[in-house]
Amino acid sequence: MRIAVISNYRTTYEARRDLAPAFKVAFRAGCVMGFALSSLALLVLITLIAVYRQFTDLSVEEIHTAEMYEQIAGYGLGGSTIALFSRVGGGIYTKAADVGADLVGKVENGLAEDSPKNPATIADNVGDNVGDIAGMGADLFGSFAESSSAALVVLAEDTAFRKAAAEALSIEVQDTFLYFPIVLSAFGIICCLICSLAATDIMAVDHPEKIENTLKWQLILSTVLLLGGIYIACYLTLDFDADFLGKVKLNSLYELNAFNAWICAAAGLIAGFIIGYVTEYYTSKAYEPVKEVARSCETGAATNIIYGLALGYKSTIVPIFALAIASFISHTVLGLLGVALAALGMLSNLAISLAIDAYGPISDNAGGIAEMSHLGEAVRERTDALDAAGNTTAAIGKGFAIGSAALVSLALYGAFITRVGTNPTNNPNIITVTRQDIYVADAMVFSGLLIGAMLPYAFSALTMKSVGRAALEMVLTILLL
């Protein structure tokens, strides 16, 4: 957040010269947030495992490895606790400041956007840093920590894996096996680092139309590169002797190998890309949905509100189907571990997703500083061009956060089911249940729940849009008369 604050005025300063240097400053500041968060999250997780190992008996016969990863799950709980306060508190602050500044400035006093005569503008600028930088970062950090913890717990708890590992593998090789979720995330950071160079050193952003296209290519390039990077991570950590892999039947049903793990992670990665692309389509000024909402403003606030709500409801249809299909494929291939790997796959390009998300509020505040400093129309036009694309990228970040949270919730539920379904120490005080007793974890059931929950919003979108269209035609007809 501090880097973002410093970069606000630096972006404004560079906008005095040209659009390209201003874009580089804003995007590189976003990369600081993306790479720092994902790298530190991974570093802390590895450090926790290394510290816990100093106090854990790694004898497989005594099943202490599984108990250690149960304790690591607290990392995800801590991340989600911080995310709750940062995301909700920061989000409420930034939206309240934004709405308040617009109401008192534009509506009540007729002031320009970010006018220096409006003291609420300062609160709006602060809110962008608090809500869209700190809040969104905490939100996605919580999702990353939870999905990593869920994958580790499910993999370490599985009785079939432990039995096969005890018979065939040394403790060092087991560590490689169990570190697979962490290696997957590490390869994601490397691939995102390569992709970020394309935006700042290869693609020249010398025209406003190129800004959004450059950011869109970041998603495309990171997804394509990660499809190969994830397979390399699977090959390095899961490429064991075929006889041993044949024995590793997770939950006595799912065969864990490099290809199956890649399928699950790739399903989550592609689902995340679809969510990001659909979010960009529904929020970008270059496409028809936003243009349609803009045209509805010509006849007043009522039709604008109806069209806006209908657009928001309609935008959930494709992402929900993407999540449902990804969860079904991953569960069919590797069970509950597959769902956790799908969540990790969706978050594997977390660094780039956060970079383009943080780019938005930095550009927004740069425009506010340009207005309050009276730097002229040319500078304001450049910062507005950056900000227009930034609004879309901020929405893409929210789409990733919500989509990953859906998969992470099922992954955490899977970790819970795996834990309560086993009693490795035969402790009479531990309650166990059979996995068949809890049907929500079934792939078809969970996918159906997602689609069923989406249907009311889809139908509401169609009906509300029809109402808005009819009202718009009525107003235009009367005005013509």
N, C-alpha and C positions, 0 to 999 in steps of 0.2 A: 504494500500500500504506500509506503514511503517513496519507493521508486516511481510509482504512478504519480504521486503528488509533484515530485521534482520534474517529471517528464511533461506535466501539463504545460507549464510555461515554456519549456524548451521546444515543445512541438509548435507553440505559437510563434516563438522566435524564428524557427526554421521556416515557418509558413510565410514569413516576410520575404524570403528569397524565392522559394519555389515549392511546388507540391511534393515532389519526390523526396527531398530531405525531411520534410515534415512527416511524411508517411513512414520513413525509415525510423525516425525517433519514436513515433507512437507504437509501431509494430515491435521494435526491439524492446521497448519498455514492457509491452505485453509478454514478450518471450521471457523476460526476467521473472515475471510472476509464474508463467507456465512451467518453466524448467526448474525454478527454485522449489516450487511446491511439490511437483512430482518427484524430484530427486531427493529432497529432504524427507518426504513421506517414505520413500523406499529405504533411505539410509537409516531412519529411526527404526523401521521394522526389522531390518537386518541386525541392527545393534541390539534390539530387544532379544532377538533369537540368540545372538552370540552371548549375551549376558545370562540369559536363562539357562543356556547349556552349561554354564559353570556351576550351576546348582542342581543339575538334573542328572540322574543316573540313566544313561542312554541304553541300558540293557533292554533289548527288544522283548525278551521274555517277560519282563516286568511292566511292559507297556508304558513306560514313563515318557517316551517320546510323544505319544498321543496326548498325555496329560499336559505336557509343556505347551503344545499348540492350543489346547483349550485356554490356557492362561493368556496366550498371545491374542486371543479373541478380544480381550479387554481393550486392545489398541483400537479396534474398530468402534467399540462403544464410546471411548473417549473422543474419537474423531467426530462421531455423530452428535455427541453432546455439545461440543464446541460449535459444530455446524448449525445446530438448532438456534443458539443464541445469536450467532453472527449473521446467519442468513435471514432469520425472521426479524430480529432487531434492526439490522442494517437495512433490510428491504423495506420495512415500514418507514424508517427514517427517510430514506432516499425518495420514496414515492410521495410521502407527505410533504417533504421540502419541494419537490418538483411541482406537485399540484398547487401547493400554497403560493409558490413564486409565480406560477402562471396566472392564478386567480387574481392575486393582488396587483400584479404588474399589467398583464394584458387586458383582463376583464374590467377591473375597477378603475385603473388609471391610464389605460391605453399606452403603456410603455412598450418598447421593443423587447425582443427576446434578449435575456441577459443584460438588461440595461443597468448601468452603474447607479442609477437613481433608485433601484429596487434592492433593498438590503437582503431580501429573501434569496437573491441570486447566489449569495455566498453560501447559504444553507444548501441550495441545490447543488453547487459544485462540490461541497463537502460530502453530500449524500451520494454522489456518483462514486467517490472513492470508498466510502464506507459500505455501501450496499453492493455495487457491481464489482468491486475489486475484492475487498475483504470478505464480504458475504458469499459471493459466488465461489471464491477460492476455498473457503471453509466448507461449503456445500460439496464441492467435487472432491475435496480431500477426504471428507467423511465417506463418500461413496467408494473411493479408492481403498481406504483403510478397511472398510467393511467387506468389500469383495475379496480382497487379499486374505483377510482373516478367515472368511467363510471357506475359501478354496483350501487353505492350509488345514483347517479343522476337518473338513470332509475327507481330504486325502489321508491325513494322519490317523483318523478314527476308524477307517474302514478295516474291518476284521480280516477280510480276505487278503487285502494288500499286506497287512502286517504278518499274516501267517506265511505268505509266499516269500516276503522279504526276509523273514527270520530263517527260512530254509536255504535261501540262495544268495543273499546279498550281504556284504559287509556293511558296517555302520556308515562308512564314508560314502559308499554308493547309495545307500538309503538317503543320505543327506542330499545328494544330487537329485534324486527322485523327488523328494519333498520340497526342494527349492524351486521346482518348476514354475509355480505361479510368480515367484519373485523374478526369475530369469525372464519370463515373458514380459513383465513390466519394464525391466531394464532394457530389453531390446526395443521396446516402444519408445523410450526416451532417446535412444541412439537414432532411430529412424526419424523421429520428429526433429532432432537437431539438424539432420541432413536436409529435411524439407524446409526448415526455416531459412536456410541460405538462399533458397530459390526466390523468396519474397524480397529479400534485401539486396542480393548481389547478382541475380540473374534477370528477374523480371523488372523492367523499368516502369515505375508508376509516375508517368509524366502527364497524365490526363485524368480527369475525374472518373471517366468511364472505366478506367483500368483498375481502380481501387478495389471494387467489389469482385472483379474477375480474378485479381491476384489472391485475394483472401479465399475465394472459392477453390482455387487451384491448390491452396494449402491443404484443404480437406481431401481433395482428390489424390494428390501426391502422397500424403501421409497414409491414406487407406491402401493404395496400391503397394507402396513400399513395405507397409506392415504385413501385408499378406505373405510376402516372402520372409520378412524378419521373424514373424511368429513361427513359421515352419522351421526356421533355423533354430529358434529357441526350443521347439519341441524335439527336434532331432538331437540336439546336444544333451538334453536332460532325460529323454525317454527312449533313447535308442539303445536298448539292452538286448541281451540274447533272446532269440525268438522263443525258445523253450520256456524261459522265465516269463516273458510277456504273456504267453498263453496261459500261465497259471494266475496272472493278476486279473481276476474277475471281480471288479468292484461290485459290492452288494450281491456277489455270486451271479451276476448277469452281464455287466458291462465290461468290455475288454479295454484296458487302458494301454494305448500305444501312441506313438508320435502323430500318426495320421488322424486318429480319432480326436485327440486333443486339439489338433490344428483345426479340424472341422468345427468344433465347439467355439473356439476363440474367434475364428473367421466369421462365424454366424453372428456373433455379437458385434464384431467390427463393422460388418456390412450393414447390420441393423442401425448402428450408430451413424454411419454415413448417410443412410436413407433418411434418418430423422433430421440430421443436419441439413441435407439438401432440401427436404420438404419445408423445414423451418425457414430456410433462405427464400424459397419460392413464395411463401405466404407473408413474408415480412419485407421483402425487397421492393423498392420503388420501381424496379425494372419490369416487374411482372403484373399481370392483370388484377390479382386480388387486391393489392394495395391501391392501384389506380381506380378500381371500382369503389373502394371505400372513400377515396378522395372525391370522386364524382358525387357520392351521396352527401357530401358536406354542402353542396350547392343549395340544398333545400332545407338546411337546418340541422340542429343537433339530434333530433329524434331519429331521422333516417340514418344518420351517421352512427348512432349508438346501436341501432338494430343491425346494420350491416357489419359493424365491427364485432359484435357478439357472435353473429352467424359465422363470420370468417374464423374467429377463434375456435368455435366448436367444430367447424368443418376441418380445420387443420389437424385435428387429432386422429382422423380416420386412418391415414396411411401409416403414421408412426405406431399406432396400436397394432395394426396388422404386422408390421415389421417386428415388433417386440414379441408378438404371439408366435410367429413363425420361427424366430431365433430361439425362443425358449423351448419350443416343441422339438426342433432339430437337436439342440444341445442336450436336452433331457433324453431323447431317444438314443443318442449315441453314447453318452457317458453318465446318464442319470443326474443326480444332484450335483456331482462334481462338474459335469458339463455345463450346468447353468451358471455355476460360479466362474468357470472359465469364460463363458460367454460375456459375463459382466466385466471380467478383466479385459477381454478382447475389445469391448466397447470403450473401455477407459484406457486402452493402450496408447491412443494418440491424445491423451489428456494434456500433455504439454502444449501441443498446437491448439487444441480446443480452448484452453485457458488463454493462450496468447492472443487469439483473434477475439476472444471475449473481452479481455482487458483493454484491447485496442479501442473499443467503443467508448467507454467513459473517459479515457484519456483524450480522445479526439473531441468529445463533447465539451470537456472542461477547457480545452485549448480554444474552442470557439468562444466560450464565455469570457476568457481572459482577453481575447482579441477585441471583443465588443466593449468590455469595461476599460480597456486601455486606449480606445479610439485609434486603432491601428489602420483603419481605412477599409473600404469595401473589398479591395482585392484580397487582403489577408482573410477577411471574414468569409469570402467565397471559397477560399481554399480550405479553411477549417470546416465550413459547412459541408463541403464535398467529402471530407474525411469523416465527419459526423454522420452523414447520411448512410454511408456504408457501415459505420460503427453500430448504428441501431440494429441493423440486420445481424451483424456478428454477435452482438450481445444476446439477441434472441436465440441464435444457434447454440451459444453456451448454455442457456437455460434449457433448450431442448435436450442437450446431452445430459445435463444434470438430472432432469426428470426421467428420461429414458433409462439411464443407468440405475437410478434409484429403484425402478420397477424390477429390473433383473436382480439387483443387489438384495431387495427384500425377499425374493424367492430363494436366492443363494443362502442368505442368513437363515431362512426357514429350513432350508435343506441341512445346514449345519446343525441346527437344533434337533431335527428329526434323526440325523445320524448319531448325535450324541445320546439322545434318550433311547435310541434303539440298541445301544451296546452297553455292556457292563464288564469291561475288560478285567477288572480286579475282583469280580464276583462279590462286590460289596453288597450286603443285604439292605443297606440304607439307600441304595441308588435305585430309583424307579425306572423301569424300562418299559417301552411300548413297542409294538410291532409297527413297521412302517405302513402296513396295509390299513392301519386304523386311521390314518390321516390322509385323506384323499386329495387335499388341496395340492399336494406336491406332485400329483400325477400330471404329466406333460399336457395331455389333452384337456384336463380339467382347468389347469391354470391358464392355458391359451384361450379356452372358452370363456373364462371369467374376464379376461382382459377385453375380448371382443364384445361380450355382453355388456360390460360397463361402458363401452364406447358408444353403443347403439343409441341410447337416449340423446346423447350430444349430437350424433350425426343427424338424427331426425329433427332435432331442435334447430340445427343449422339450416336444414332445407326449408322448414316451415318459417323460421324468422326471416330468411332471405326472401322468401316469397312475399311476406308481409311488407318488408322494406321496399321491394321492387314495385309492388302495387301502390304503396303510399307515395313513392317517388313519381310514378307515372301520374297519379292523381294531382299532386302538387304542380307538376309541369304543365298538365292540361289546363288547370285553373289559371295559372300564370299566363298562359298563351291567350286564354279567353279575355 
